[in-house]
Amino acid sequence: MDNTNDTRCIVLAMAELILLFVTSFLTGCATVETRPAAPTGDVLTTCRMLYQEVDAAIERAGVRDYGSSPVRDFPYLRTTRLLASFRGELTAQKHWTAWTAHMADLDAESRALELRNLPTPMEGRRNGTLGEELNRCREHLLAADLAQPERRAMLRDAARVPDDYVTWWQVLGLYPLTAPVVSTRISAWHIETHNTYTTPLAALPVAGELVRWASSPGALLTAPQVGDILHRSLDPLGIPMPTITDLDRLFDTFAPVWEVDVMDNNDRIGMPRWDNGPVVDVARPTLYRKISHTRFGDQVLLQLNYIVWFPARPGNDIYAGQLDGLNWRVTLGPDGEPWLYDVIHNCGCYHEFFPSHHLRLRDDLPTSYFEPPLLPQPAPEQQPLVLRIASRTHYIQRIYHDESPPGLLPAAQPLAWDEYDALRSLPIADGYRSLFGIHGLIAGTERPERFILWPMGIRSPGAMRQWGRHATAFVGRRHFDDAFLIESLFMRVP
């Protein structure tokens, strides 16, 4: 009996030692693998104060970036019209995760540029480590807010983009009386534009010399290959987000040829820089690229933006001034084919649409206090497209596919590629600064037309401005980056 008890004691003791060893081992593993503890109230308070301090420094220095919009009461997030359109559709956790991740990325990107553009570092801080600290705080604040249902509800309501029209200007300018007058002038311009597009290409006047610029594309993608890229790059919100490599291939495939009637350097494509003001270096012709998205039905479509700049729109009329440029946009359908092309000047002016056979204009468009979309011609079916551009005004006069044999195509000057976001932080003598200022406007590019058209509610009509700040209609309200712009104007052809 005693021997049995002794044996039991020994077995129990060994079992306890083994259990203690296993418990210690698992505890050590758990320490490595589990997530950090939830941030405490002190950490969150410190982070909120840091964001307030940084925002105050950015505002004092006037280096706020307007490429996306801050979210009220959530200083670590920024949004766009596309992301704001999903506010009422977040039905699963994966949607919330993707939605807030996009907004967090926008803020991180904008703050990095704003910190670099600060003329002097914040007192007692280095901008490099400050950016890392803000990123850590963003993670803490986002985790804490998403854990609270009331904060989620507040975020859903706050994620909006302010209208780029100034309503009280319209009230002061007697908009109901002045808008019909502006509509008359817009209708006249539409007629002039249609007349230009019906003129045979060979009969279009040439004031100087036709010069072509083109990028050097790699192998071009077929429509099924484009569709495959779009399909496999969808995020949980259904937004196509191709990799950098795939974007390179997409931009190469649909890059246009720029055919400009060149009278002087003001008609030459160049590279914007800041030299005591905005200038365009025509010795370095550059094509800027940017992706955007639009919603159509239950799908989100990828858009490719090709942007060029000219030194000026010369002349003595009310539309002349420093800098000019064009934003050519290709909207890709999920089948990999272009559904629509459209173009604006970099002021948001002169918006033109070129629908493919996939789309047609809606039948139920408004008829009063509404600027009808301008459709000068249908889109050609073949790539690459040539954009014929007038001298001085830089109006698009025609888009066409040059069917000349490869050996007989006119020589094109090379265009370098760059990301549009490079313009948000340009090198200057003593640091960096954005090409764009308050409200996304480029200082020094104001046009005399602003003294006439201000009752339409657009800030500084004719001035060049940042992507995401383009109001494109003088009568009615329309934004180039509206998530439902194309759906509001066009419908699918069965």
C-alpha positions as CSV (number, residue, x, y, z in Angstrom):
1,M,0.0,0.0,0.0
2,D,2.8,2.5,0.9
3,N,4.6,1.6,-2.3
4,T,1.6,2.3,-4.3
5,N,1.1,5.7,-2.7
6,D,4.8,6.6,-3.2
7,T,4.5,5.6,-6.9
8,R,1.4,7.8,-7.3
9,C,3.2,10.8,-5.7
10,I,6.1,10.4,-8.0
11,V,3.8,10.2,-11.1
12,L,1.8,13.3,-10.0
13,A,5.0,15.2,-9.3
14,M,6.4,14.4,-12.7
15,A,3.1,15.3,-14.3
16,E,3.1,18.6,-12.6
17,L,6.6,19.3,-13.8
18,I,5.7,18.4,-17.4
19,L,2.6,20.6,-17.2
20,L,4.6,23.5,-15.8
21,F,7.1,23.1,-18.6
22,V,4.5,22.9,-21.3
23,T,2.6,25.9,-19.8
24,S,5.8,28.0,-19.7
25,F,6.6,27.0,-23.3
26,L,3.1,27.9,-24.6
27,T,3.1,31.1,-22.7
28,G,6.4,32.1,-24.3
29,C,5.0,31.3,-27.8
30,A,1.8,33.3,-27.1
31,T,3.9,36.3,-26.1
32,V,5.5,36.3,-29.5
33,E,2.4,35.6,-31.6
34,T,-0.4,37.5,-30.1
35,R,-1.2,41.1,-31.2
36,P,-0.2,44.0,-29.0
37,A,-2.5,45.0,-26.3
38,A,-5.2,47.5,-27.2
39,P,-4.0,51.1,-26.8
40,T,-4.7,52.7,-23.5
41,G,-6.6,56.0,-23.1
42,D,-3.3,57.8,-22.5
43,V,-1.9,56.6,-25.8
44,L,-5.0,57.6,-27.7
45,T,-5.0,61.1,-26.1
46,T,-1.3,61.5,-26.9
47,C,-2.0,60.5,-30.5
48,R,-4.9,62.9,-30.9
49,M,-2.8,65.7,-29.6
50,L,0.0,64.8,-32.0
51,Y,-2.4,65.0,-35.0
52,Q,-3.7,68.4,-33.7
53,E,-0.2,69.7,-33.4
54,V,0.8,68.5,-36.9
55,D,-2.4,69.9,-38.5
56,A,-1.8,73.3,-36.9
57,A,1.7,73.4,-38.3
58,I,0.5,72.4,-41.8
59,E,-2.2,75.1,-41.7
60,R,0.2,77.8,-40.5
61,A,2.7,77.0,-43.3
62,G,-0.1,76.8,-45.9
63,V,1.1,73.4,-47.2
64,R,-2.2,71.5,-46.9
65,D,-2.6,69.0,-49.7
66,Y,-6.0,69.0,-51.5
67,G,-5.7,65.7,-53.4
68,S,-8.1,64.1,-50.9
69,S,-10.4,65.4,-48.2
70,P,-9.8,65.2,-44.4
71,V,-12.6,63.3,-42.6
72,R,-14.1,65.5,-39.9
73,D,-13.3,64.2,-36.3
74,F,-11.1,61.5,-37.8
75,P,-7.8,63.4,-38.5
76,Y,-5.9,60.2,-39.4
77,L,-8.2,59.5,-42.4
78,R,-8.9,61.2,-45.8
79,T,-11.4,60.3,-48.4
80,T,-12.4,60.8,-52.0
81,R,-15.8,61.0,-53.8
82,L,-15.4,57.4,-54.8
83,L,-14.7,56.1,-51.3
84,A,-17.5,58.4,-49.9
85,S,-19.9,56.7,-52.2
86,F,-19.5,53.4,-50.3
87,R,-20.7,54.9,-46.9
88,G,-24.0,53.2,-47.0
89,E,-22.9,49.8,-48.4
90,L,-20.5,48.5,-45.7
91,T,-22.4,45.3,-44.9
92,A,-19.5,43.1,-43.8
93,Q,-16.3,43.4,-41.8
94,K,-14.1,43.0,-44.9
95,H,-15.8,46.0,-46.4
96,W,-15.0,48.1,-43.4
97,T,-11.5,46.9,-43.4
98,A,-10.9,47.7,-47.0
99,W,-12.7,51.0,-46.8
100,T,-10.8,52.4,-43.8
101,A,-7.5,51.0,-45.2
102,H,-8.0,53.1,-48.4
103,M,-8.7,56.2,-46.3
104,A,-5.8,55.5,-44.0
105,D,-3.5,55.1,-47.0
106,L,-4.7,58.4,-48.5
107,D,-3.9,60.2,-45.2
108,A,-0.5,58.6,-44.9
109,E,0.4,59.6,-48.5
110,S,-0.8,63.2,-48.1
111,R,0.9,63.7,-44.7
112,A,4.2,62.5,-46.0
113,L,4.0,65.1,-48.8
114,E,2.8,67.8,-46.4
115,L,5.7,67.1,-43.9
116,R,8.2,67.2,-46.8
117,N,6.7,70.5,-48.0
118,L,7.0,72.2,-44.6
119,P,9.5,75.1,-45.0
120,T,11.0,74.3,-41.6
121,P,10.6,71.1,-39.5
122,M,8.3,71.2,-36.5
123,E,10.0,72.4,-33.4
124,G,11.8,69.6,-31.6
125,R,10.8,67.0,-34.2
126,R,12.4,65.4,-37.3
127,N,9.9,64.9,-40.1
128,G,11.1,61.4,-40.9
129,T,10.5,60.0,-37.4
130,L,7.4,62.2,-37.1
131,G,5.8,60.4,-40.1
132,E,6.5,57.0,-38.5
133,E,5.0,58.2,-35.2
134,L,1.9,59.4,-37.1
135,N,1.6,56.0,-38.8
136,R,1.7,54.2,-35.5
137,C,-0.9,56.6,-34.0
138,R,-3.1,56.0,-37.0
139,E,-3.2,52.3,-36.3
140,H,-4.0,52.9,-32.6
141,L,-6.8,55.4,-33.3
142,L,-8.3,53.3,-36.1
143,A,-8.4,50.2,-34.0
144,A,-10.0,52.0,-31.1
145,D,-12.6,53.7,-33.3
146,L,-13.6,50.6,-35.2
147,A,-14.2,48.8,-31.9
148,Q,-16.9,51.3,-30.9
149,P,-20.3,51.1,-32.8
150,E,-21.0,54.8,-32.2
151,R,-17.7,55.8,-33.7
152,R,-18.3,53.7,-36.7
153,A,-21.6,55.4,-37.2
154,M,-19.9,58.8,-36.9
155,L,-17.3,57.8,-39.4
156,R,-19.9,56.6,-41.9
157,D,-21.6,60.0,-41.7
158,A,-18.4,62.1,-41.7
159,A,-16.7,60.5,-44.8
160,R,-17.9,63.1,-47.3
161,V,-16.1,65.3,-49.8
162,P,-17.2,69.0,-49.8
163,D,-18.7,70.4,-53.0
164,D,-16.3,72.4,-55.1
165,Y,-19.1,75.0,-55.8
166,V,-19.5,78.0,-53.5
167,T,-23.3,78.3,-53.0
168,W,-23.3,81.8,-51.5
169,W,-21.5,83.1,-54.6
170,Q,-24.4,81.8,-56.7
171,V,-26.9,83.4,-54.3
172,L,-25.0,86.7,-54.5
173,G,-24.6,86.4,-58.2
174,L,-28.3,85.9,-58.9
175,Y,-27.6,82.4,-60.3
176,P,-31.2,81.9,-61.5
177,L,-30.9,84.9,-63.8
178,T,-27.2,84.7,-64.8
179,A,-27.1,80.9,-65.5
180,P,-29.3,81.1,-68.6
181,V,-27.0,83.8,-70.1
182,V,-24.0,81.5,-69.5
183,S,-25.9,78.6,-71.0
184,T,-26.4,80.6,-74.2
185,R,-22.6,81.0,-74.5
186,I,-22.0,77.3,-73.7
187,S,-24.5,76.3,-76.5
188,A,-22.6,78.5,-79.0
189,W,-19.3,76.9,-78.0
190,H,-20.9,73.4,-78.5
191,I,-22.0,74.4,-82.0
192,E,-18.5,75.7,-82.8
193,T,-16.9,72.5,-81.5
194,H,-19.3,70.3,-83.6
195,N,-18.4,72.3,-86.7
196,T,-14.7,71.7,-86.1
197,Y,-15.2,68.0,-85.7
198,T,-17.3,67.8,-88.9
199,T,-14.5,69.5,-90.9
200,P,-12.4,66.9,-92.8
201,L,-9.2,66.1,-91.0
202,A,-7.1,67.3,-93.9
203,A,-9.0,70.6,-94.0
204,L,-8.4,71.5,-90.4
205,P,-6.3,74.8,-90.4
206,V,-2.7,74.5,-89.3
207,A,-1.2,77.8,-87.9
208,G,2.3,76.5,-87.3
209,E,3.7,73.0,-87.7
210,L,2.1,69.7,-86.6
211,V,4.3,68.0,-84.1
212,R,3.7,64.6,-82.5
213,W,4.7,63.4,-79.0
214,A,4.3,59.8,-77.9
215,S,5.6,57.5,-75.2
216,S,7.5,54.4,-76.1
217,P,5.1,51.5,-75.3
218,G,6.0,47.9,-74.7
219,A,3.9,45.0,-75.8
220,L,0.3,46.0,-76.0
221,L,-2.4,44.0,-74.2
222,T,-5.4,42.4,-75.8
223,A,-8.9,43.1,-74.4
224,P,-9.1,39.6,-72.7
225,Q,-5.7,40.3,-71.1
226,V,-6.9,43.7,-69.8
227,G,-10.1,42.1,-68.5
228,D,-8.0,39.5,-66.7
229,I,-5.9,42.2,-64.9
230,L,-9.1,44.0,-63.9
231,H,-10.8,40.9,-62.6
232,R,-7.9,39.5,-60.5
233,S,-7.1,42.9,-59.0
234,L,-10.5,43.5,-57.4
235,D,-10.4,44.4,-53.7
236,P,-13.3,43.5,-51.2
237,L,-15.1,46.7,-52.3
238,G,-14.9,45.6,-56.0
239,I,-12.4,48.3,-56.8
240,P,-9.7,47.3,-59.4
241,M,-6.3,47.9,-57.9
242,P,-3.7,46.5,-60.4
243,T,-0.1,46.1,-59.4
244,I,2.5,48.6,-60.6
245,T,3.7,46.1,-63.3
246,D,0.2,45.6,-64.6
247,L,-0.5,49.4,-64.5
248,D,2.6,50.0,-66.6
249,R,1.2,47.6,-69.2
250,L,-2.3,49.1,-69.1
251,F,-1.0,52.7,-69.5
252,D,1.3,51.6,-72.4
253,T,-1.7,49.9,-74.2
254,F,-4.0,52.9,-74.2
255,A,-1.5,55.8,-74.4
256,P,-2.5,58.3,-77.0
257,V,-0.4,60.2,-79.5
258,W,-0.5,64.0,-79.0
259,E,-0.5,65.8,-82.3
260,V,-0.2,69.5,-81.6
261,D,-0.3,72.5,-84.0
262,V,2.9,74.2,-82.7
263,M,3.4,78.0,-83.3
264,D,5.8,78.6,-80.4
265,N,6.9,77.2,-77.1
266,N,3.5,77.7,-75.6
267,D,2.3,74.8,-77.7
268,R,5.0,72.4,-76.6
269,I,4.5,69.8,-74.0
270,G,6.8,70.2,-71.0
271,M,7.4,69.4,-67.4
272,P,6.0,71.7,-64.6
273,R,8.4,73.0,-62.0
274,W,8.4,75.8,-59.5
275,D,10.8,78.7,-60.0
276,N,9.4,81.7,-58.1
277,G,6.2,80.6,-59.7
278,P,4.8,77.8,-61.9
279,V,6.7,77.3,-65.1
280,V,6.8,74.5,-67.7
281,D,10.1,73.3,-69.0
282,V,9.6,72.4,-72.6
283,A,13.1,70.8,-72.8
284,R,11.7,67.9,-70.8
285,P,8.4,66.8,-72.3
286,T,6.6,64.6,-69.8
287,L,3.4,62.7,-69.7
288,Y,1.9,62.3,-66.2
289,R,-0.3,59.4,-65.2
290,K,-2.9,58.8,-62.6
291,I,-5.5,56.1,-62.0
292,S,-9.1,56.9,-60.9
293,H,-12.4,54.9,-60.7
294,T,-16.0,55.4,-61.5
295,R,-19.1,53.4,-60.5
296,F,-21.4,52.0,-63.2
297,G,-24.3,49.7,-62.1
298,D,-22.9,47.2,-59.6
299,Q,-19.3,47.5,-60.8
300,V,-16.4,49.8,-60.3
301,L,-14.5,50.7,-63.5
302,L,-10.8,51.6,-63.7
303,Q,-9.9,54.9,-65.4
304,L,-6.4,55.8,-66.8
305,N,-5.6,59.5,-66.8
306,Y,-2.9,60.9,-69.1
307,I,-2.0,64.5,-68.3
308,V,0.2,67.0,-70.2
309,W,1.1,70.6,-69.5
310,F,1.9,73.6,-71.8
311,P,3.6,76.8,-70.6
312,A,0.6,79.0,-71.3
313,R,-2.5,79.7,-73.2
314,P,-1.3,82.9,-74.9
315,G,-3.5,85.8,-76.1
316,N,-5.4,88.9,-75.0
317,D,-8.8,87.3,-74.4
318,I,-10.3,86.5,-71.0
319,Y,-9.3,82.9,-71.2
320,A,-5.5,83.5,-71.6
321,G,-3.0,83.0,-68.8
322,Q,0.0,81.1,-67.4
323,L,0.0,77.3,-67.8
324,D,-2.4,75.2,-69.7
325,G,-2.9,71.4,-70.0
326,L,-5.1,68.5,-70.9
327,N,-6.3,65.4,-69.0
328,W,-7.2,62.6,-71.3
329,R,-9.1,59.8,-69.5
330,V,-9.8,56.2,-70.6
331,T,-12.6,54.3,-68.8
332,L,-12.2,50.6,-69.1
333,G,-15.1,48.2,-69.0
334,P,-14.8,44.9,-67.1
335,D,-14.5,43.2,-70.5
336,G,-11.1,44.9,-71.0
337,E,-12.4,47.3,-73.7
338,P,-12.5,51.1,-73.4
339,W,-16.1,52.1,-72.8
340,L,-15.6,55.8,-72.8
341,Y,-13.0,58.5,-73.4
342,D,-13.3,62.0,-72.0
343,V,-11.0,65.1,-71.7
344,I,-10.8,68.3,-69.8
345,H,-8.3,71.1,-69.7
346,N,-6.5,71.2,-66.4
347,C,-8.8,74.0,-65.2
348,G,-11.8,71.6,-65.4
349,C,-13.0,73.5,-68.4
350,Y,-14.1,72.2,-71.9
351,H,-15.3,68.8,-70.8
352,E,-15.8,66.5,-73.9
353,F,-17.0,62.9,-74.0
354,F,-16.3,60.3,-76.7
355,P,-18.4,57.2,-76.1
356,S,-17.6,53.8,-77.6
357,H,-20.3,51.4,-78.9
358,H,-20.8,50.2,-75.4
359,L,-22.6,53.4,-74.2
360,R,-25.1,55.9,-75.3
361,L,-26.4,59.1,-73.8
362,R,-29.3,58.7,-71.3
363,D,-32.8,59.7,-72.4
364,D,-33.8,61.2,-69.1
365,L,-31.3,64.0,-68.6
366,P,-32.5,67.3,-67.1
367,T,-33.4,70.1,-69.5
368,S,-33.3,73.2,-67.2
369,Y,-30.3,74.6,-65.3
370,F,-28.3,71.7,-66.6
371,E,-25.2,71.8,-68.8
372,P,-25.6,69.1,-71.4
373,P,-22.6,66.9,-72.0
374,L,-20.6,67.6,-75.2
375,L,-20.2,64.6,-77.5
376,P,-18.3,65.8,-80.5
377,Q,-17.7,62.4,-82.1
378,P,-17.9,58.7,-81.3
379,A,-14.7,57.0,-80.2
380,P,-12.6,55.1,-82.8
381,E,-12.3,51.4,-82.2
382,Q,-8.6,50.9,-82.8
383,Q,-5.5,51.9,-80.8
384,P,-3.5,54.0,-80.6
385,L,-5.6,57.1,-80.8
386,V,-4.2,60.4,-82.1
387,L,-5.4,63.6,-80.4
388,R,-5.3,66.5,-82.8
389,I,-4.8,69.7,-80.7
390,A,-5.2,73.3,-81.8
391,S,-2.5,75.9,-81.4
392,R,-2.8,78.5,-78.6
393,T,-6.2,77.4,-77.3
394,H,-5.2,73.7,-77.1
395,Y,-8.7,72.6,-77.9
396,I,-9.1,69.0,-79.0
397,Q,-10.1,69.1,-82.7
398,R,-10.3,65.5,-83.6
399,I,-9.5,62.0,-82.2
400,Y,-8.6,59.4,-84.8
401,H,-6.6,56.2,-85.5
402,D,-3.8,56.8,-88.0
403,E,-4.0,54.0,-90.4
404,S,-0.8,54.8,-92.2
405,P,1.6,51.9,-92.6
406,P,4.1,51.8,-89.7
407,G,7.0,52.9,-92.0
408,L,5.0,56.0,-93.1
409,L,3.8,57.2,-89.7
410,P,5.1,60.7,-88.8
411,A,8.0,60.7,-86.4
412,A,7.0,61.4,-82.8
413,Q,9.1,63.2,-80.1
414,P,9.6,61.0,-77.0
415,L,7.6,61.6,-73.9
416,A,9.0,60.7,-70.5
417,W,6.6,59.1,-67.9
418,D,6.0,60.4,-64.4
419,E,3.4,59.9,-61.7
420,Y,1.0,62.8,-61.3
421,D,1.6,62.8,-57.5
422,A,5.1,64.0,-58.2
423,L,3.5,67.5,-58.7
424,R,2.4,67.5,-55.1
425,S,5.9,67.9,-53.9
426,L,8.4,69.5,-56.3
427,P,12.0,70.2,-55.4
428,I,12.9,73.9,-55.0
429,A,16.1,75.7,-54.0
430,D,15.6,75.3,-50.2
431,G,13.3,72.2,-50.0
432,Y,10.0,71.2,-51.6
433,R,6.7,72.7,-52.4
434,S,3.5,71.6,-54.1
435,L,2.5,72.9,-57.5
436,F,-0.9,73.3,-56.0
437,G,-2.0,75.8,-53.3
438,I,-5.2,76.5,-51.3
439,H,-8.3,74.7,-52.7
440,G,-5.9,72.9,-55.1
441,L,-5.5,76.0,-57.3
442,I,-2.1,76.8,-58.9
443,A,-1.1,80.3,-57.9
444,G,-0.3,82.6,-60.9
445,T,-2.7,80.8,-63.4
446,E,-5.7,83.0,-62.7
447,R,-7.8,84.0,-65.8
448,P,-9.7,87.3,-66.3
449,E,-12.8,85.2,-66.9
450,R,-13.1,84.7,-63.2
451,F,-14.5,88.3,-62.9
452,I,-17.4,87.4,-65.2
453,L,-18.2,83.7,-64.3
454,W,-17.9,83.8,-60.5
455,P,-21.8,83.8,-60.1
456,M,-21.7,80.2,-61.3
457,G,-20.0,79.3,-58.0
458,I,-16.7,77.9,-59.3
459,R,-13.5,79.2,-57.6
460,S,-11.3,81.1,-60.0
461,P,-12.8,79.8,-63.3
462,G,-10.0,79.0,-65.8
463,A,-7.2,78.6,-63.3
464,M,-5.3,75.4,-63.3
465,R,-6.1,73.1,-60.4
466,Q,-5.3,69.8,-58.7
467,W,-6.9,66.5,-59.7
468,G,-10.0,65.9,-57.5
469,R,-10.8,69.6,-57.4
470,H,-12.3,69.9,-61.0
471,A,-15.8,71.3,-61.2
472,T,-16.6,70.8,-64.8
473,A,-20.0,72.4,-65.4
474,F,-20.8,76.1,-65.2
475,V,-24.6,75.5,-65.2
476,G,-25.6,72.8,-62.7
477,R,-23.1,70.9,-60.6
478,R,-20.7,68.3,-62.0
479,H,-17.3,67.0,-60.8
480,F,-14.7,65.2,-62.9
481,D,-14.1,62.7,-60.1
482,D,-17.8,62.2,-59.2
483,A,-18.2,58.4,-58.5
484,F,-21.4,58.3,-60.5
485,L,-20.6,60.8,-63.2
486,I,-20.6,58.4,-66.2
487,E,-23.7,56.5,-64.9
488,S,-25.6,59.8,-64.5
489,L,-25.0,60.7,-68.2
490,F,-24.7,57.4,-70.1
491,M,-26.4,54.0,-70.2
492,R,-25.3,50.6,-71.6
493,V,-26.1,49.7,-75.2
494,P,-27.9,46.3,-75.1
